[in-house]
Amino acid sequence: MNCLIVGGAVRDRLLGRPVHDRDWVVLGSTPEAMQAQGFLPVGHDFPVFLHPETREEYALARTERKSGRGHQGFTFNADPKVTLEDDLQRRDLTINAMAQTADGTLIDPFDFKRDLDARILRHIGPAFAEDPLRVLRVARFAAQLAPFDFTLAPQTRDLMQAMTAEGELNDLTAERVWQETQKALASPAPARYFDILREVGALAVLFPEVDALFGVPQPEKYHPEIDSGIHTLLALTAAARLTEDVGIRFAVLCHDLGKALTPPEEWPRHIGHEARGVAPATALCERLRVPKAIKELAILVTAQHGRIHHALEMKPATLVDLIESLDGLRRPERMKAVLLACQADARGRLGSENCAYPQADRIRAAAEVIRSVSPQAFVAQGLKGLAIKNALHQARVRLLAEQLP
């Protein structure tokens, strides 16, 4: 068989990035011939196969034609006469449309490597506009390749803006939007993803709750960046430096959504924005069908981050109440995640990118102190239900008052 490595594996190898998955294109073959050689068919819409030993994906070279709306509205032609050039030209970006032989020899019939060398994200041709998912993919590539300082070609930006304005993104499924967003959140620079989406108008379509933050002022004394949207992306950048956990990064993205609902006459203050933010955070999670654990974390951070920022001023009773609200004794890992999100929030301000966050230390220390209080003693006293809960709370408060400075 005439097989070549294509797509992201070629791009990443040329950039010196680790190559985790290799995709192969097969020239001049048929589904019957592939199966005769032991390849396992897995493609529903076009012929894709798994290698019988390596389990890498092998796809017959194909062309595609728009036949409906959305990213699934295509018909495909995988005739053995389809050439490598035909297959490469149907792809999204020039940097993803090169091939290599198994020994690493580059095959670049259109000289697309020049865009890779120049660090430019450029669409291949007008067919790019036929698939709205490509708007998200370009933004995601910008986030993943941020360490290499890729820029968006002006013509590609214009085309993405036009696709957004024409309503193409409305046909994207929640699952595909979240899939691209999750990959972007796991990237080295997740804020770049949302920057690009905002630049082309897609943020207002897909993440209106986040887009609404831009232009909403905050007190300059605490937020030199002033703009709530800018603060959110600065906090997301801080989160990316603190953790690779996608759930924490997403929670940081959501944490201040309530500020967009503050009445303008109350600006730049945002009293009560934490409680107001629960509804838009919930709506965003449900619309994108965000996994349950990530949704719960985002809502918890949204609701509680203001209280956590004031932990140094809290009296023992208030501190115990906060820890219980976070379910920090039963779920210490989730409380750790909440505190990391709050630390990212604190660092998401101009000039505070490396600030300490002693609030987290105080909350963790308090949790360790009150962890020793066991409900079993109250059970032995014959208490039940709410009586146990109240007695446990009071005992924790007394112990904390005695031991925590």
Phi, psi and chi 1 to 4 in degrees:
 res  aa     phi    psi   chi1   chi2   chi3   chi4
   1 MET       -  149.3  -70.5 -167.6  -55.9      -
   2 ASN   -96.3  100.2 -173.4    4.2      -      -
   3 CYS  -119.8  139.4  -56.4      -      -      -
   4 LEU  -134.5  146.0  -62.4  169.0      -      -
   5 ILE   -77.7  136.6  -57.2  168.9      -      -
   6 VAL  -136.0  167.0  -69.6      -      -      -
   7 GLY    76.7 -140.0      -      -      -      -
   8 GLY   -60.9  -32.1      -      -      -      -
   9 ALA   -64.9  -38.1      -      -      -      -
  10 VAL   -67.3  -48.2  178.6      -      -      -
  11 ARG   -55.4  -49.6  176.6 -160.9   68.3 -138.1
  12 ASP   -68.0  -36.5  -69.9  -15.8      -      -
  13 ARG   -63.3  -40.9 -176.8 -179.5  -70.0  177.4
  14 LEU   -68.2  -30.2  -67.2  173.0      -      -
  15 LEU   -84.0   -9.6  -71.8  173.0      -      -
  16 GLY    81.6   16.6      -      -      -      -
  17 ARG   -85.9  155.0  -61.6  179.3   75.6 -148.9
  18 PRO   -61.7  138.8  -19.3   30.3      -      -
  19 VAL  -105.4  111.9  175.8      -      -      -
  20 HIS   -95.2  -35.6  -59.4  -67.5      -      -
  21 ASP  -132.6  137.4  -61.8  -59.7      -      -
  22 ARG  -113.9  131.5  -63.1 -173.1  -57.3  176.5
  23 ASP  -106.7  139.4  -68.0  -36.1      -      -
  24 TRP  -116.7  144.8  -62.8   78.1      -      -
  25 VAL  -110.1  138.1   63.5      -      -      -
  26 VAL  -111.6  126.1 -176.9      -      -      -
  27 LEU  -102.1  137.8  -57.0  172.7      -      -
  28 GLY    71.7   22.4      -      -      -      -
  29 SER  -117.4 -179.8 -170.9      -      -      -
  30 THR  -134.6  161.9   64.0      -      -      -
  31 PRO   -57.2  -37.9  -26.7   35.8      -      -
  32 GLU   -65.6  -42.2  -65.8   75.7   17.8      -
  33 ALA   -66.1  -37.2      -      -      -      -
  34 MET   -63.9  -46.5  -64.0  -69.5  -70.8      -
  35 GLN   -68.2  -31.6  -67.1 -176.7   67.5      -
  36 ALA   -64.1  -25.2      -      -      -      -
  37 GLN   -95.8    9.8  -64.0 -175.7   62.7      -
  38 GLY    95.5    2.1      -      -      -      -
  39 PHE   -72.7  142.5  -75.4   80.4      -      -
  40 LEU  -100.1  120.5  -53.8  174.8      -      -
  41 PRO   -71.4  132.8   25.1  -32.8      -      -
  42 VAL  -131.8  -14.0  -66.5      -      -      -
  43 GLY   -77.1  135.8      -      -      -      -
  44 HIS   -91.9  -40.1  -61.3  -66.4      -      -
  45 ASP   -96.9  -27.3  -60.2  -43.4      -      -
  46 PHE  -149.4  161.4   48.4   82.9      -      -
  47 PRO   -71.8  106.0  -18.8   33.1      -      -
  48 VAL  -125.0  139.9  179.3      -      -      -
  49 PHE  -134.3  154.4  -56.6   83.7      -      -
  50 LEU  -101.3  134.9  -64.6 -178.5      -      -
  51 HIS   -62.2  136.7 -170.1  -77.3      -      -
  52 PRO   -63.2  -20.3   19.4  -31.1      -      -
  53 GLU  -112.6  -52.2  -64.0  176.8    1.4      -
  54 THR   -80.6  -20.9   67.5      -      -      -
  55 ARG    64.8   16.6  -71.0  -60.6 -170.4  -92.5
  56 GLU   -75.6  154.5  -69.0  179.3  -32.3      -
  57 GLU   -84.5  133.0  -75.3 -165.9    0.0      -
  58 TYR  -122.9  121.4  -74.9   66.4      -      -
  59 ALA  -116.5  137.4      -      -      -      -
  60 LEU   -64.8  139.3  -63.2 -177.1      -      -
  61 ALA   -55.3  138.2      -      -      -      -
  62 ARG  -149.4  161.6   67.4 -177.0 -171.3  -88.1
  63 THR  -117.0  167.1   58.4      -      -      -
  64 GLU  -142.5  153.9   55.8 -169.6   38.4      -
  65 ARG  -137.9  134.9 -179.0  173.7   57.2   84.8
  66 LYS   -65.4  130.2 -173.2   72.6  170.0  174.4
  67 SER  -132.2   -1.0   59.8      -      -      -
  68 GLY  -170.3 -175.4      -      -      -      -
  69 ARG   -85.7  159.0  -67.9 -174.2   63.4   85.1
  70 GLY    84.2  178.8      -      -      -      -
  71 HIS   -80.7   -4.7   66.4  -81.2      -      -
  72 GLN  -106.3   -1.5  -65.5  179.0  -34.2      -
  73 GLY   -84.2   64.7      -      -      -      -
  74 PHE  -135.1  149.7  -68.1   89.2      -      -
  75 THR  -112.8  148.9   55.7      -      -      -
  76 PHE  -122.1  148.7  -59.4   93.2      -      -
  77 ASN  -124.1  112.9  171.6   31.6      -      -
  78 ALA  -114.3   38.4      -      -      -      -
  79 ASP   -61.5  144.0 -172.0  -84.9      -      -
  80 PRO   -57.8  -17.4  -25.5   34.8      -      -
  81 LYS   -82.1   -7.2  -65.1  179.8 -179.2  179.5
  82 VAL   -65.4  129.0  173.8      -      -      -
  83 THR   -91.5  168.9   66.1      -      -      -
  84 LEU   -60.5  -42.6  174.8   64.4      -      -
  85 GLU   -60.3  -40.7  -71.6   80.0    0.6      -
  86 ASP   -60.2  -44.7  -66.4  -28.2      -      -
  87 ASP   -66.8  -43.1 -174.3   88.9      -      -
  88 LEU   -65.8  -36.0  -66.0  178.6      -      -
  89 GLN   -71.0  -15.6  -78.3 -171.2  -50.1      -
  90 ARG   -84.4   -6.9   70.7  170.3  175.7   79.5
  91 ARG   -79.0  173.8  -63.4  175.1 -177.8  -91.5
  92 ASP   -80.7  -59.9   49.5    9.4      -      -
  93 LEU  -114.6  152.5  -62.1  177.3      -      -
  94 THR   -59.8  -36.6   55.8      -      -      -
  95 ILE   -70.5  -12.7   64.6  169.0      -      -
  96 ASN  -105.8   12.0  -64.3  -30.2      -      -
  97 ALA  -122.8   48.8      -      -      -      -
  98 MET  -126.4  162.1  -65.2  174.3  -77.0      -
  99 ALA  -130.9  160.0      -      -      -      -
 100 GLN  -139.5  149.0  -80.3 -176.7  -31.3      -
 101 THR   -77.3  170.1   60.7      -      -      -
 102 ALA   -60.4  -27.8      -      -      -      -
 103 ASP   -88.6    4.3   64.9    5.0      -      -
 104 GLY    98.4    1.7      -      -      -      -
 105 THR   -69.6  126.8  -59.4      -      -      -
 106 LEU   -79.5  135.7 -179.5   65.1      -      -
 107 ILE  -121.0  110.4  -58.8  176.2      -      -
 108 ASP  -135.5   75.3 -177.1   18.2      -      -
 109 PRO   -64.5  -19.7   21.3  -32.6      -      -
 110 PHE  -110.4   10.3  -57.0  106.8      -      -
 111 ASP    56.0   43.4 -167.1   23.1      -      -
 112 PHE   -74.5  -16.6  -74.0  157.1      -      -
 113 LYS   -61.3  -22.9 -173.9  174.3 -179.2  -68.3
 114 ARG   -62.6  -33.8   62.6 -173.8  172.9 -174.2
 115 ASP   -71.7  -34.6  -80.3  -12.8      -      -
 116 LEU   -64.1  -44.8 -170.8   77.5      -      -
 117 ASP   -65.7  -34.1  -65.9  -23.2      -      -
 118 ALA   -86.3   -2.7      -      -      -      -
 119 ARG    59.2   53.8  -56.6  -61.6 -167.2 -107.3
 120 ILE  -120.7  132.7  -64.8  173.8      -      -
 121 LEU   -93.8  109.7  -60.6  173.4      -      -
 122 ARG  -133.4  134.6 -170.8 -167.0  -46.6  -84.7
 123 HIS   -73.9  155.0   67.8  -73.2      -      -
 124 ILE   -78.5  -43.0  -67.0  173.8      -      -
 125 GLY  -166.2 -175.1      -      -      -      -
 126 PRO   -61.4  -22.5   19.2  -30.9      -      -
 127 ALA   -63.7  -17.3      -      -      -      -
 128 PHE   -52.2  -38.6  178.1   95.5      -      -
 129 ALA   -69.8  -10.2      -      -      -      -
 130 GLU   -78.3  -14.8  -64.6  177.4  -11.0      -
 131 ASP  -123.9  104.3 -174.3   -5.4      -      -
 132 PRO   -63.8  -23.0   23.3  -34.1      -      -
 133 LEU   -61.7  -23.2 -172.0   64.8      -      -
 134 ARG   -65.9  -24.7  -72.0  175.4  169.8  174.6
 135 VAL   -60.9  -45.1  172.6      -      -      -
 136 LEU   -70.4  -36.7  -83.3   72.5      -      -
 137 ARG   -64.1  -41.2  -78.2  172.0   55.3   84.0
 138 VAL   -63.1  -44.2  170.9      -      -      -
 139 ALA   -62.1  -39.4      -      -      -      -
 140 ARG   -67.0  -41.7 -169.6 -113.9  -62.7  173.6
 141 PHE   -61.0  -38.7  -73.4  134.5      -      -
 142 ALA   -60.7  -37.8      -      -      -      -
 143 ALA   -71.6  -43.7      -      -      -      -
 144 GLN   -69.4  -32.9  -68.6  176.4  -34.7      -
 145 LEU  -100.2   13.9  -59.9  175.2      -      -
 146 ALA   -54.1  -37.1      -      -      -      -
 147 PRO   -60.5  -16.5  -25.9   36.5      -      -
 148 PHE  -100.7    3.5  -62.7   92.3      -      -
 149 ASP    58.1   47.5  -65.9  -38.1      -      -
 150 PHE   -72.0  142.7  -86.0   81.2      -      -
 151 THR  -115.0  159.4   58.9      -      -      -
 152 LEU   -92.7  126.2 -172.6   59.3      -      -
 153 ALA   -61.2  136.0      -      -      -      -
 154 PRO   -54.3  -39.2  -26.1   35.1      -      -
 155 GLN   -66.1  -35.0  -57.1   92.6  -30.6      -
 156 THR   -70.5  -40.3  -57.1      -      -      -
 157 ARG   -60.3  -44.3  179.0 -174.3  -61.9  106.8
 158 ASP   -62.1  -40.9  -67.6  -15.6      -      -
 159 LEU   -67.1  -41.0 -176.8   54.9      -      -
 160 MET   -63.9  -39.1  -68.1  165.2   66.4      -
 161 GLN   -63.4  -42.0  -72.1  173.6  -21.5      -
 162 ALA   -65.1  -41.8      -      -      -      -
 163 MET   -61.5  -41.1  -68.2  168.2   66.1      -
 164 THR   -65.3  -45.9  -58.0      -      -      -
 165 ALA   -63.2  -30.0      -      -      -      -
 166 GLU   -83.0    0.7  -69.0  166.8    5.7      -
 167 GLY    83.6   12.1      -      -      -      -
 168 GLU   -61.4  -33.3  -73.0  -71.2  -25.5      -
 169 LEU   -71.0  -16.8  -85.9   59.2      -      -
 170 ASN   -66.1  -17.4  -64.8  -32.3      -      -
 171 ASP   -89.7   -3.1  -65.5  -44.5      -      -
 172 LEU   -73.9  139.8  -68.2  172.8      -      -
 173 THR   -79.0  154.1   64.9      -      -      -
 174 ALA   -58.5  -39.2      -      -      -      -
 175 GLU   -61.7  -42.3  -70.1   80.7    4.9      -
 176 ARG   -71.9  -36.4  -65.3  -50.8  -65.6  -91.2
 177 VAL   -63.0  -45.1  173.7      -      -      -
 178 TRP   -67.4  -37.9  173.7 -111.0      -      -
 179 GLN   -59.3  -46.6 -175.3  179.4   59.5      -
 180 GLU   -67.9  -39.1  -68.5  -61.9  -38.7      -
 181 THR   -66.0  -40.5  -59.0      -      -      -
 182 GLN   -62.1  -42.3 -170.6  171.2   25.5      -
 183 LYS   -63.7  -40.2  -68.4  176.6 -178.6  177.6
 184 ALA   -66.5  -39.9      -      -      -      -
 185 LEU   -63.7  -27.9  -73.2  168.3      -      -
 186 ALA   -84.1   -1.9      -      -      -      -
 187 SER   -81.4  170.8   74.7      -      -      -
 188 PRO   -64.7  -26.9  -21.4   32.4      -      -
 189 ALA  -137.6   72.1      -      -      -      -
 190 PRO   -60.5  -28.8   19.6  -32.0      -      -
 191 ALA   -62.6  -28.4      -      -      -      -
 192 ARG   -62.2  -35.8 -179.4   75.0  172.3  132.4
 193 TYR   -58.7  -48.9  173.8   75.2      -      -
 194 PHE   -73.8  -29.9  -62.8   98.4      -      -
 195 ASP   -60.6  -48.3  -97.5  -28.2      -      -
 196 ILE   -64.5  -44.2  -66.7  -73.1      -      -
 197 LEU   -59.8  -39.7  -67.6 -178.1      -      -
 198 ARG   -68.2  -38.3 -178.7  166.2 -179.2 -101.4
 199 GLU   -60.4  -33.4 -168.3  174.8  -17.1      -
 200 VAL  -102.8    7.9  -58.9      -      -      -
 201 GLY    86.7   -1.2      -      -      -      -
 202 ALA   -77.5  -23.3      -      -      -      -
 203 LEU   -64.1  -40.2 -166.7   66.2      -      -
 204 ALA   -65.3  -27.2      -      -      -      -
 205 VAL   -82.3  -45.9  175.8      -      -      -
 206 LEU   -97.2  -29.9  -59.2  173.4      -      -
 207 PHE  -131.7   59.9  -59.1   88.8      -      -
 208 PRO   -60.2  -30.1   21.9  -33.6      -      -
 209 GLU   -65.2  -35.7  -61.8   87.2   -7.2      -
 210 VAL   -77.8  -43.6  178.2      -      -      -
 211 ASP   -58.9  -34.0 -172.7   71.3      -      -
 212 ALA   -65.5  -16.4      -      -      -      -
 213 LEU   -73.4  -25.8  -69.1  170.2      -      -
 214 PHE   -72.9  129.2  -71.4   89.2      -      -
 215 GLY    95.6   -5.0      -      -      -      -
 216 VAL   -93.0  116.4  176.1      -      -      -
 217 PRO   -80.0  156.3   31.0  -35.3      -      -
 218 GLN  -127.0  164.2  -57.3  166.3  107.9      -
 219 PRO   -60.3  124.6  -23.3   34.5      -      -
 220 GLU   -62.1  -28.1 -174.1  174.9    2.9      -
 221 LYS   -58.7  -39.1  176.3 -179.2  177.3 -178.5
 222 TYR  -101.1  -23.8  -55.9  108.0      -      -
 223 HIS  -130.9   85.6  -72.4  -82.7      -      -
 224 PRO   -58.4  -24.1  -23.6   33.6      -      -
 225 GLU   -75.0  -16.9   70.8  -75.5   -7.9      -
 226 ILE    66.2  -57.8  -60.0  177.3      -      -
 227 ASP   -68.5  129.9 -169.1  -74.7      -      -
 228 SER   -66.2  -34.9  -63.7      -      -      -
 229 GLY   -67.4  -42.4      -      -      -      -
 230 ILE   -62.6  -42.7  -66.8  174.4      -      -
 231 HIS   -58.4  -42.9  160.1   64.9      -      -
 232 THR   -59.7  -44.2  -65.6      -      -      -
 233 LEU   -72.3  -32.3  -64.3 -169.9      -      -
 234 LEU   -64.7  -41.0  -72.7  173.7      -      -
 235 ALA   -65.9  -37.9      -      -      -      -
 236 LEU   -64.5  -38.9 -178.3   55.9      -      -
 237 THR   -64.0  -40.9  -61.8      -      -      -
 238 ALA   -63.8  -39.5      -      -      -      -
 239 ALA   -62.9  -38.3      -      -      -      -
 240 ALA   -65.2  -27.3      -      -      -      -
 241 ARG   -78.8  -25.7  -63.9 -167.5 -175.2  107.7
 242 LEU   -88.5  -32.1  -72.4  168.8      -      -
 243 THR  -157.2  152.8  177.3      -      -      -
 244 GLU   -94.4    0.4  -65.0 -178.0   -6.6      -
 245 ASP   -68.6  116.0 -170.1  -56.6      -      -
 246 VAL   -63.6  -36.0  166.2      -      -      -
 247 GLY   -62.4  -42.5      -      -      -      -
 248 ILE   -66.1  -42.9  -63.8  174.4      -      -
 249 ARG   -62.2  -41.3  -64.9 -179.2 -179.8 -169.9
 250 PHE   -66.8  -38.3 -178.3   74.4      -      -
 251 ALA   -60.8  -39.1      -      -      -      -
 252 VAL   -65.2  -39.2  171.4      -      -      -
 253 LEU   -58.5  -35.7  178.6   73.1      -      -
 254 CYS   -89.5  -15.3  -65.1      -      -      -
 255 HIS   -60.8  -31.1   81.7  -77.7      -      -
 256 ASP  -110.1   20.5  -94.4   -6.7      -      -
 257 LEU   -58.8  -25.4  -65.4 -178.5      -      -
 258 GLY   -65.5  -21.7      -      -      -      -
 259 LYS   -66.5  -26.2  -71.1 -178.9  177.7  177.6
 260 ALA   -69.9  -15.2      -      -      -      -
 261 LEU  -101.1   -0.2  -58.7  178.7      -      -
 262 THR   -66.3  130.0  -59.2      -      -      -
 263 PRO   -57.6  133.3  -25.2   35.0      -      -
 264 PRO   -54.4  -30.2  -27.9   35.9      -      -
 265 GLU   -68.0  -14.1   58.5  -90.6   21.1      -
 266 GLU   -95.6   -9.2  -64.2 -179.7   14.6      -
 267 TRP   -58.8  149.2  -69.1   -7.3      -      -
 268 PRO   -89.0    6.0   34.7  -36.9      -      -
 269 ARG   -78.7  155.1  -57.5  179.3   71.0 -166.3
 270 HIS  -139.3   54.8  -64.8  -81.9      -      -
 271 ILE   -64.1  127.6  -63.6  172.9      -      -
 272 GLY    82.7   12.3      -      -      -      -
 273 HIS   -67.9  -22.7   74.4  -84.6      -      -
 274 GLU   -63.1  -50.0  -61.2   89.4   -8.8      -
 275 ALA   -65.9  -39.1      -      -      -      -
 276 ARG   -65.4  -26.8  -77.3 -163.8  -58.7  -89.3
 277 GLY   -75.9  -15.4      -      -      -      -
 278 VAL   -63.0  -42.2  169.7      -      -      -
 279 ALA   -64.7  -50.3      -      -      -      -
 280 PRO   -66.6  -33.3   18.4  -29.7      -      -
 281 ALA   -64.9  -41.9      -      -      -      -
 282 THR   -64.5  -43.3  -58.3      -      -      -
 283 ALA   -62.2  -42.8      -      -      -      -
 284 LEU   -62.6  -46.2  176.1   60.2      -      -
 285 CYS   -62.6  -42.2  -70.2      -      -      -
 286 GLU   -71.8  -36.6  -68.8 -179.2   -9.6      -
 287 ARG   -66.6  -37.9 -170.1  175.1   64.6 -105.9
 288 LEU   -89.4   -1.7  -64.2 -174.2      -      -
 289 ARG    54.7   48.7  -59.8 -179.2 -174.1  176.7
 290 VAL   -65.2  139.7  172.8      -      -      -
 291 PRO   -52.6  146.7  -27.8   35.2      -      -
 292 LYS   -55.3  -46.2 -178.6  179.7  177.6 -178.8
 293 ALA   -64.0  -38.9      -      -      -      -
 294 ILE   -69.7  -40.6  -65.0  179.4      -      -
 295 LYS   -60.0  -47.2  172.1 -174.7  173.3 -178.1
 296 GLU   -61.5  -40.8  -70.4  178.2  -10.3      -
 297 LEU   -65.3  -43.6  178.4   62.4      -      -
 298 ALA   -60.9  -42.3      -      -      -      -
 299 ILE   -69.7  -39.0  -67.6  171.9      -      -
 300 LEU   -64.7  -45.1 -170.7   59.8      -      -
 301 VAL   -63.3  -43.1  169.4      -      -      -
 302 THR   -57.9  -45.5  -61.8      -      -      -
 303 ALA   -75.2  -31.1      -      -      -      -
 304 GLN  -111.5   -7.2  -60.8  -68.2  -15.1      -
 305 HIS   -63.5  -32.4   69.9  -84.7      -      -
 306 GLY   -65.0  -41.8      -      -      -      -
 307 ARG   -65.4  -41.6  -66.1  179.1   68.1 -162.1
 308 ILE   -63.1  -36.6  -68.8  169.1      -      -
 309 HIS   -62.7  -21.0  -70.8  -29.0      -      -
 310 HIS  -102.1   18.5  -70.8   92.1      -      -
 311 ALA   -61.4  -30.9      -      -      -      -
 312 LEU   -67.3  -22.5  -61.4 -179.9      -      -
 313 GLU   -96.2   -3.9  -51.5  148.9   23.5      -
 314 MET   -78.0  141.2  -73.6 -178.1  175.6      -
 315 LYS   -79.8  162.9  -65.1 -179.1  178.5  179.6
 316 PRO   -51.4  -42.3  -30.6   37.0      -      -
 317 ALA   -64.3  -40.8      -      -      -      -
 318 THR   -69.8  -37.7  -48.2      -      -      -
 319 LEU   -66.2  -42.4 -159.5   50.8      -      -
 320 VAL   -62.5  -42.4  170.0      -      -      -
 321 ASP   -60.9  -40.3 -179.2   65.4      -      -
 322 LEU   -63.7  -47.4  173.1   60.5      -      -
 323 ILE   -62.0  -40.0  -65.9  168.3      -      -
 324 GLU   -67.1  -35.9  -69.7  175.6  -15.7      -
 325 SER   -64.3  -32.8  -62.8      -      -      -
 326 LEU   -83.4   -5.6  -61.8  175.0      -      -
 327 ASP    54.9   38.8 -157.4    9.0      -      -
 328 GLY   -70.0  -20.1      -      -      -      -
 329 LEU   -83.3  -38.1  -59.2 -178.9      -      -
 330 ARG   -82.6  -29.1  -68.8 -165.3  -47.7  158.0
 331 ARG  -129.5   67.3  -56.1 -178.8   66.8  176.1
 332 PRO   -61.6  -31.9   21.4  -33.0      -      -
 333 GLU   -68.2  -37.2  -74.4  -56.6  -49.4      -
 334 ARG   -69.3  -38.8 -169.2  176.5   71.5  166.9
 335 MET   -62.1  -39.2 -173.3  175.2   76.7      -
 336 LYS   -59.4  -41.7  177.9 -177.8  177.1 -178.4
 337 ALA   -64.8  -41.8      -      -      -      -
 338 VAL   -60.9  -43.3  171.4      -      -      -
 339 LEU   -67.5  -35.2  -64.0  179.4      -      -
 340 LEU   -65.9  -40.4  -90.5  175.9      -      -
 341 ALA   -62.2  -40.2      -      -      -      -
 342 CYS   -68.4  -35.6  -69.1      -      -      -
 343 GLN   -63.6  -41.3 -177.1  175.5    1.6      -
 344 ALA   -63.0  -38.9      -      -      -      -
 345 ASP   -60.0  -45.2  178.4   22.3      -      -
 346 ALA   -63.7  -33.3      -      -      -      -
 347 ARG   -86.2   -7.1  -69.3 -174.6  173.5 -175.5
 348 GLY   -85.0   44.2      -      -      -      -
 349 ARG  -134.7  142.8  -61.0  170.0  -66.2  160.5
 350 LEU   -58.7  126.8  -69.3  177.7      -      -
 351 GLY    89.4   -5.6      -      -      -      -
 352 SER  -118.5   20.6  -60.0      -      -      -
 353 GLU   -60.9  -23.6  -67.9   81.9    0.2      -
 354 ASN  -123.5   22.9  -62.9  -57.4      -      -
 355 CYS   -67.8  151.6   70.3      -      -      -
 356 ALA   -73.3  161.8      -      -      -      -
 357 TYR  -136.2   75.2 -165.4   65.1      -      -
 358 PRO   -65.7  -18.1   23.7  -33.8      -      -
 359 GLN   -57.1  -40.5  -66.3   92.3  -32.0      -
 360 ALA   -65.3  -40.4      -      -      -      -
 361 ASP   -62.1  -42.2  -64.1  -29.5      -      -
 362 ARG   -65.0  -42.0 -179.8  171.2  174.7   79.9
 363 ILE   -66.8  -42.8  -68.1  170.7      -      -
 364 ARG   -63.4  -41.7  -77.2 -168.4  -69.1  -96.1
 365 ALA   -63.3  -42.7      -      -      -      -
 366 ALA   -63.5  -40.1      -      -      -      -
 367 ALA   -62.7  -39.4      -      -      -      -
 368 GLU   -65.3  -37.8  -76.5  -54.6  -52.5      -
 369 VAL   -64.9  -49.5  169.1      -      -      -
 370 ILE   -82.0   -8.4   65.2  176.3      -      -
 371 ARG   -62.5  -25.8 -166.0 -178.8  -56.3  -80.4
 372 SER   -75.1  -12.6   61.4      -      -      -
 373 VAL   -78.8  118.2 -179.5      -      -      -
 374 SER  -103.9  139.1  170.3      -      -      -
 375 PRO   -71.0  -14.6   25.0  -33.8      -      -
 376 GLN   -60.8  -34.6  -61.0  -54.2  -41.8      -
 377 ALA   -63.2  -35.7      -      -      -      -
 378 PHE   -78.4  -30.2  -56.4  107.8      -      -
 379 VAL   -63.3  -41.4  173.1      -      -      -
 380 ALA   -63.8  -24.7      -      -      -      -
 381 GLN   -82.3   -2.8  -65.5  173.7   23.8      -
 382 GLY    90.6    7.3      -      -      -      -
 383 LEU   -75.3  154.3  -61.1 -179.4      -      -
 384 LYS  -140.1  155.9  -63.2 -179.4  179.4  179.3
 385 GLY    50.5 -122.8      -      -      -      -
 386 LEU   -63.8  -30.8 -174.9   59.9      -      -
 387 ALA   -63.5  -40.1      -      -      -      -
 388 ILE   -64.3  -44.7  -68.5  179.9      -      -
 389 LYS   -59.7  -44.1 -177.6  178.0  179.5  180.0
 390 ASN   -67.8  -42.9  -68.7  -24.4      -      -
 391 ALA   -65.2  -39.5      -      -      -      -
 392 LEU   -63.3  -43.8 -168.8   60.1      -      -
 393 HIS   -61.8  -46.1  177.5   80.9      -      -
 394 GLN   -64.7  -38.0  -67.5  167.8    7.9      -
 395 ALA   -66.9  -38.7      -      -      -      -
 396 ARG   -64.2  -42.4  -73.2  168.1  175.5  167.8
 397 VAL   -62.3  -44.7  171.4      -      -      -
 398 ARG   -61.6  -45.2  -72.5 -165.9  -61.4  -89.0
 399 LEU   -64.9  -41.5 -177.4   61.4      -      -
 400 LEU   -65.6  -39.6 -164.9   59.0      -      -
 401 ALA   -62.3  -31.7      -      -      -      -
 402 GLU   -78.7  -35.7  -65.8  169.9    0.8      -
 403 GLN  -107.9  -24.9  -63.9 -166.6   19.4      -
 404 LEU   -95.7  126.9 -165.2   67.3      -      -
 405 PRO   -59.6      -  -21.1   31.3      -      -
